Amino acid sequence: MANSPEHERVLELQDHIIGTENVAEFLQRLSIMAAAALSRATSSKVECGVTLKRRRRTSTVAGSSPKAVLLDEIEQRIGDGPCIEALRIKAPVLLGNVNTDPRWPAYREALVAEGCQGTLGVPLELGEDSAAALNFFAFSSGVFTDDVIQEAADFAGLAGGAVRLAVRLGTAQSLAHDLAAAMESRTSIDLACGVIMGQNRCTQAEAMAILTKVSSNRNQKLRIVAEEMLGNLAGGEVHTHFDPA
């Protein structure tokens, strides 16, 4: 197992998660990795787009190249096609030859105009509220054989877990940033209340009431009023520092 292709892919996906700053960048790298995997398997050029579905709406969120993004967005614009169908039935959906397959005529016509001859949509499970799919594009017919479809499904199975982890990490990071920002704001307000308490010899509640009244009269956020007051006292901009440790 240690030297298997599956193990190497898991390690590579983990490296991508660690090496990216946000979920969007990870999905971009994932699309490039997926396109490279199927290009090797088919000995043909294959591009990959990533489609995200949330609350019954789908959108293109990444692509292995600008061409991949363009092709993926065609399906989102038309509103139907293999990728959207794959998300609906939670199984791979093949459009093997745009010239002979009778389904999705408007979509097929748009693909022909872009030189695309076949597409393969493969779903990624992310949870109850959202899902994603890899949308593969080939530029000659007959590329997506049964073996290639299985290869794409196997890749998607490994990638799904990595995407779920990346989304959870991204959500946790966003929450951490929001918390830190909230605590920074709270620190400014508390400092301003301390100054008002010293100047007016009042309680903290009374100081907060004074600060709140100024905020209301100026129609400014409480944090901005506090920061401006501290800045005036210090003769310049004041930076507060919150240490989560």
C-alpha positions in Angstrom: 0.0 0.0 0.0 2.8 2.4 0.9 4.0 2.5 -2.7 0.6 2.2 -4.5 -0.7 5.0 -6.8 -3.6 5.5 -4.5 -1.3 6.1 -1.5 0.8 8.5 -3.5 -2.3 10.5 -4.6 -3.5 10.7 -1.0 -0.1 12.1 0.1 -0.1 14.6 -2.8 -3.6 15.8 -2.0 -2.6 16.2 1.7 0.4 18.2 0.5 -1.9 20.5 -1.5 -4.1 21.1 1.5 -1.1 22.0 3.6 0.5 24.1 0.9 -2.6 26.3 0.1 -3.9 29.3 1.9 -7.6 28.9 1.1 -10.1 26.4 -0.3 -10.3 28.2 -3.7 -6.5 27.7 -4.2 -6.8 24.0 -3.2 -9.6 23.4 -5.7 -7.5 25.0 -8.4 -4.6 22.6 -7.7 -7.1 19.7 -7.5 -8.4 20.4 -11.0 -4.9 20.5 -12.4 -4.0 17.3 -10.6 -7.2 15.6 -11.9 -6.6 16.8 -15.5 -3.0 15.4 -15.4 -4.2 12.1 -14.0 -6.7 11.5 -16.8 -4.4 12.9 -19.5 -1.9 10.2 -18.4 -4.5 7.5 -18.4 -5.8 8.4 -21.9 -2.6 9.6 -23.5 -4.7 12.6 -24.7 -5.1 16.1 -23.5 -7.9 16.3 -20.9 -9.0 19.4 -19.0 -10.9 19.5 -15.7 -13.3 22.0 -14.2 -14.7 21.9 -10.7 -18.4 22.5 -10.2 -19.9 23.3 -6.8 -23.5 22.8 -5.9 -25.0 24.6 -2.9 -28.7 25.0 -2.2 -29.7 23.7 -5.6 -27.5 26.1 -7.5 -24.3 25.1 -9.3 -21.3 27.2 -10.2 -17.8 26.8 -11.6 -15.3 27.3 -8.8 -12.0 26.2 -10.4 -10.4 24.8 -13.6 -7.1 23.3 -14.7 -6.8 26.1 -17.3 -8.8 29.1 -18.6 -10.2 26.8 -21.3 -11.5 24.4 -18.7 -13.2 27.2 -16.8 -14.8 28.4 -20.0 -16.1 24.9 -20.9 -17.4 24.3 -17.4 -19.2 27.6 -17.4 -21.1 26.7 -20.6 -22.9 24.0 -18.7 -23.7 26.3 -15.8 -25.0 28.9 -18.3 -27.2 26.4 -20.1 -28.3 24.7 -16.9 -28.0 21.1 -17.9 -25.4 18.6 -18.9 -23.4 15.6 -17.7 -21.8 17.3 -14.7 -25.1 18.7 -13.4 -26.7 15.3 -14.1 -23.8 13.6 -12.2 -24.5 15.8 -9.2 -28.2 14.9 -9.4 -27.8 11.1 -9.6 -24.5 10.9 -7.6 -22.8 8.8 -10.3 -20.5 9.4 -13.3 -22.3 10.7 -16.4 -20.6 10.4 -19.8 -21.1 12.4 -23.0 -18.8 10.3 -25.1 -19.3 11.9 -28.5 -20.9 15.3 -29.0 -21.7 14.4 -32.6 -23.7 11.3 -32.0 -25.2 11.6 -28.5 -28.7 13.0 -28.7 -28.8 14.5 -25.2 -28.4 18.2 -24.4 -28.4 19.6 -27.9 -27.7 23.2 -26.9 -24.8 22.1 -24.7 -23.4 19.9 -27.4 -23.6 22.7 -30.0 -21.6 25.0 -27.6 -19.0 22.3 -27.0 -18.5 21.8 -30.7 -17.9 25.5 -31.2 -15.0 25.2 -28.6 -13.5 22.1 -30.1 -14.6 19.8 -27.3 -15.7 16.3 -28.4 -16.6 14.6 -25.1 -17.2 15.3 -21.4 -17.4 13.2 -18.2 -19.0 14.4 -15.0 -17.9 12.7 -11.8 -19.5 13.7 -8.4 -17.7 14.4 -5.2 -19.7 14.0 -2.0 -19.2 16.9 0.5 -22.2 16.5 2.8 -25.9 17.1 3.0 -25.9 20.8 2.1 -23.4 20.8 -0.7 -21.7 18.7 -3.3 -19.1 19.1 -6.0 -18.2 17.4 -9.3 -15.2 17.1 -11.5 -16.0 17.9 -15.1 -13.5 16.4 -17.5 -13.2 17.6 -21.1 -11.7 15.7 -24.1 -10.8 17.1 -27.5 -11.2 13.9 -29.5 -14.0 11.3 -29.3 -13.7 7.9 -27.7 -11.3 9.1 -24.9 -13.5 8.2 -22.0 -13.4 4.4 -22.0 -14.8 2.2 -19.2 -11.3 2.0 -17.7 -10.9 5.7 -17.8 -14.3 6.3 -16.3 -13.2 4.0 -13.4 -10.0 5.8 -13.1 -11.9 9.1 -12.8 -14.3 7.6 -10.2 -11.4 6.3 -8.2 -9.7 9.7 -8.2 -12.9 11.4 -7.2 -13.3 9.0 -4.3 -9.9 10.0 -2.9 -10.4 13.7 -3.8 -13.8 13.9 -2.0 -12.2 13.2 1.4 -9.5 15.8 0.7 -12.1 18.4 -0.4 -14.2 17.8 2.7 -11.0 18.3 4.9 -10.0 21.4 3.0 -13.5 22.9 3.4 -13.5 22.1 7.1 -10.1 23.7 7.6 -11.1 26.7 5.5 -14.3 27.1 7.6 -12.3 26.8 10.8 -9.7 29.3 9.6 -12.5 31.8 8.7 -14.1 31.3 12.1 -10.7 31.9 13.8 -10.1 35.1 11.8 -13.6 36.3 12.6 -13.1 35.6 16.3 -9.7 37.4 16.3 -11.2 40.4 14.6 -14.1 40.4 17.0 -11.7 40.3 20.0 -9.6 43.1 18.5 -12.8 45.2 18.2 -13.8 44.3 21.8 -10.3 45.4 23.0 -10.6 48.8 21.4 -14.1 49.3 23.0 -12.9 48.2 26.4 -9.9 50.5 26.3 -12.1 53.4 25.3 -14.5 52.6 28.2 -11.6 52.6 30.5 -10.6 56.1 29.4 -14.1 57.4 29.8 -14.3 55.9 33.3 -11.1 57.7 34.2 -12.2 61.0 32.8 -15.8 61.0 34.2 -15.3 58.8 37.3 -18.1 56.6 36.3 -18.9 52.9 36.1 -18.2 50.7 33.1 -21.9 50.5 32.3 -22.1 54.3 32.3 -19.0 54.5 30.2 -20.4 52.1 27.7 -23.7 54.1 27.6 -21.7 57.2 26.8 -19.8 55.5 24.0 -23.0 54.0 22.6 -24.7 57.4 22.5 -21.8 58.9 20.6 -21.9 56.0 18.2 -25.6 56.5 17.6 -25.3 60.3 17.2 -22.5 59.9 14.7 -24.1 56.9 13.0 -20.8 55.1 13.2 -19.9 51.7 14.5 -19.0 51.4 18.1 -15.5 50.1 17.2 -14.8 53.0 14.9 -15.8 55.6 17.6 -13.6 53.8 20.2 -10.6 53.7 17.8 -11.0 57.4 16.9 -11.2 58.4 20.5 -8.0 56.3 21.4 -6.3 57.8 18.3 -7.1 61.4 19.4 -5.7 60.7 22.9 -2.5 59.1 21.5 -2.0 61.6 18.8 -2.1 59.0 16.0 -3.5 55.7 15.0 -3.8 53.1 17.7 -3.3 49.3 17.1 -4.8 46.9 19.6 -3.4 43.4 19.9 -5.3 40.3 21.0 -3.3 37.2 21.8 -5.6 34.1 21.4 -3.1 32.1 23.5 
